[in-house]
Amino acid sequence: VRWAYDESRDPNDDGAEQFAGVLRTQTSRLLNLKACRLKRRVIRGDLVSAFLHIVADKPFYTRFPKGHPDEFKNGVRQAMKWTKLLYGKGTASRGLWHDFAATLMSLGFVQQREVDMCLFIHPTRDIDFGLYVDDLEASASDEQLEWLMKMIQQRYEVKWLGYNTKDCPESNEKSKTFVGIRTEIDHARQIMTQDQTQLIQKSAEKFKWD
């Protein structure tokens, strides 16, 4: 579970913090291990402007950025009215999760509530799908992955990053890294490896570790 704090709301309001379900690290690992065992590829993707796809429960207002040509009108500072969610709003992550879950279930996916609320399986197409806010990963045959990408893109704009297969021209470091964990699958040898080298390197640079 990830918590999102909305600074614009009253801190005494019970709704100031909103939870959003996220895929567990263990679930993602098992999804990839299963793909390795079955010699299936894993595709990763990011939703583009994800929260703008979701209609807000009620309209809300924000100030124009400083320096914006419409910031002031007749000496009065103006505000923008929004009817869709924005990144940073307390309800945004949860609203996106509900919308995406509904989309998947309309396509025939079954939510695996007893295992992980962010794991969805398509029983007839044999697709495993994991959702971490606006990060996606899925495992299936290449034919079914093509179907999945086509169907999701009818509802959302998605940047497909590629696969996490070793020595694959359609794989890269971005597609191998999911929520800070780098995963690489060697299908020929049926070996999966995981590491957090990039995260360690960033931390070393930030804190100036030797």
N, C-alpha and C positions, 0 to 999 in steps of 0.2 A: 504494500500500500504506500503510495506517495501522497504527502500532504502539501497542499498549496495554500499560501497565505495571501489574502487580498487586502492590501494596505488601505484601500479606499473605504472599507467597511468598518463599522463600529467594532472595536476589539472586544466589547462585551456581548456582541451578537454571537449566538451559538453557530451561526453559519459563516463566521469569519474564516474558518478553516474548513476546507472541503477535501475529502479523500478521493483519490482516483486509483482504481485497481491497476497494478502493473504486473507484468509477467515475472515470476520468481526466477532467480538465477538458476536454481536447481531444475526448474521446468525447461528453461532454454537449453541447459546442458543435456537433458534427457531427449529433447526434440532432436538435437544434433547427433547424439549417440545413435538414436534410432535411424536417422538418415544415413549415418555412416554404415550401420549394420545392413541396411537394405540397399545401399549404394544409390541413394537418391540425393539430388542436389538440394541445397538450402538457399533460397533467395532472400535478400534483405532489401528494405525500402524505407523511405521517409515520406510522411505526408507533407505536402507543400501548403503553407498557410492553413494548417489543419483546422484551427478553431473557427476560422471564418466560414466554415461549412455548417456551423451549428447555430441555430436560432436561439437567442437568449430567452430566458424565462420571462423577462420584462426588459424594456429599453433602459439603457443607462447612458451617462454622459461623461465625457472627458474633455479636458482643456486642449486647445490647439498647442502644438509644440512652439516653444519660444522662437520668434523670428518668422513664423508662418505668416504669409500675406493676409490670411483671414483671422489672425489672432485677435485683432481689435476691430470693432466697427463703431464708428461715432464715439470713440473713446471708451467703449465698454468691451471688456474681455469676453470673447465668445467661447462657446462649448460645442462639441460635436455629439450628435445623438447616434447611438449604436443600437442595432437590432440583432446583431450577431456577436458571438463571443470573441474575446480577444485574449491573446497570451498574457498571463498575469492575473486575469480575473479568477477569483477563487473557485467559481463553478466551471471554468473552462475545461480543465482536464477531465472532470467527471462527466460533463456534458458530451465531450468527444467520445469518451469510452462508451456511454450509453448508445450514442448514435452508431458507432462502428459495430458494436455488438449486435445491434438490431439489423444492420446491413448484412453481417455475416450469417445470422440466423435466417434471414430471408433468402439466402443463397443455399440453404440446406445444412449449414454448419450446426453442430451441437456444442453448447458450452459445457466444459468439463468442470462444473462447480465443485465437485467433491475433491478435485485434484488441484485446480488453479483456475480462478475466475477469468483469467486472461488467456486461457488455452482453449482453442476451438478446433474440433475435428469434423471433417466431412466424411460421414460413414460410407457413402457410395463412391465418392471420388478418391477416397483415401488421402486426404490432405490434412496435415498438421499445421496449425496457424497460431502464432504467438503475437500478442499485442502489448507494447510497453509505451503507453501514452500515444505518441505519434510515430514510434518506431515499429516496424513490422518485420517478421521473419516467418517463412513458410517452407515446408518440405513436402515434396510429392514427386511424381514422375514429371518429366519435362512437359508432357502434353497437358497434364492437369495444372501445372504452374502457369502455363500460357493461358489457360482458361481463367484461372484465378486472377491474374493480372488484368486481363481484359474486363472482367466483371467488376473489380474494385475501381478501376479507372472510370467506370460509368458514373460513379458517385463521388469520387475524390480525385484530386490531382496528386499523383505519386511520383516521386523520384526514385526509380529502381536503381539501387547501387550495384547490384551484381550478386555473385555467388561467393561462397567461402571455400571453394574447392581448390586443392593444391594443384599448381601447374595448369591452371585453367585460364585461357585468355579473357574470359568474362568475369574473372575474379580480380579483386584488388584489395589494398589495405583497408579502404573504407568499407567495402562489403564484408570483409572478414571480421570487422570490429562491430560488436553489438552491445550497446550500453556499457562501454568501457572494457569489455572482454574480447580479446582477439581469439577467434576460433578458426582452425583450418582442418579440413577433412581430406585425407589421402584415401580416395576411393579404391585405388589399386591395391593398397595394403590394408584397407579397412582400419585406419588409425585416425583418431581425432585428437588434436592437441589444442589446449587453451592456455593463454597467458595474459598478463596485464602489463607487458613491457612498456607500452606507450604511456600508460597512466603513471608508472614508476618513473619514467624519464621526465614527464611533465612535473611531477612532484619534486624530483631532484633539481630541476632547473628553478622551480619556484622558490624552494627553500634553500637553494645553494648547497646541496649535499655534495660531498666529495665523491 
